[in-house]
Amino acid sequence: MDIRHFRYFLAVARQRNFTRAAEVLGIAPPTLTRQIQDLEAALGVRLFVRQQRQVSLTEAGQALLPEAEATVRQFEFAQRNAQRAGRGETGHIELGYVASAVYSGVLQHQVQAFSNEWAEVSLNVREAPMASLPTMVAEGRFDLGYVRSPMTLPEGLDAIRLKAEGFVLALTADSWLARLKSISAQHLKNETFILPEQISGTLHVAAQGGYAPALGPQPGGLVAVIALVSLRQGVAVVPESVVGHISLPNVIYRPIEGCEAQSWLSLIYRRFEKSAVVMRYIDQVKRAGPGER
């Protein structure tokens, strides 16, 4: 006895006629008759009273009817859910990000675009330290991660390059540098650099000025970096997207003359990802045009 027998039983119960039920099911009447007989034999009861032109349910058949309907509904529900999960239409994604993904608007845009199309996929979105985020993706603690590149990734991870941006200098409004019409890399030779998680901008500025930078603390996220700048611990070379998003007392932002260095956001993922729903997110980001990244 399997789900097919319940479907055949329901067809006969609804049509009250074996011939019409067989037509609905797309099978021959003798085949339907044998299947109902097999079901009755398995249950050890008669389900139908056979009359010349129609059939009616016995008491056993009436008792089975609501249970058979519920069983078929549950089976079809489970079948649809499994198929949708296999196609990546339902499921769950653990998504990690660094703060600059929020400041740039990339995180909000891509998560909202995905959620609009796949509302039944749940996303748990959490900020994480950039130094550990790639390892967390590689180990499966996150499915995907937004990081600031360039950076070296663990074996087995790939990245989709997203929005690029330049760097600005964060300094205090009462710094001698703030009185300059323009600030060059050479002006920063004797400054202490507070280090963000992505230090490529700092290294580029120092290389442009031809000196080894005096490195200060690396406190973590960009808010922590700007906080140390506000406490006059040094200056910081930070992504330009922080302007207008991190505003602390006595902190201003200035361009660095001739600095053409860029960093960019990347979506990192496991190269041999098996989850259909995670692959659907990756594919959506890959298909997005440059203006949508």
Order of alpha helices (4+ residues) and beta strands (2+ residues): alpha-alpha-alpha-beta-beta-alpha-beta-alpha-alpha-beta-alpha-beta-beta-beta-beta-beta-alpha-beta-alpha-beta-beta-beta-beta-alpha
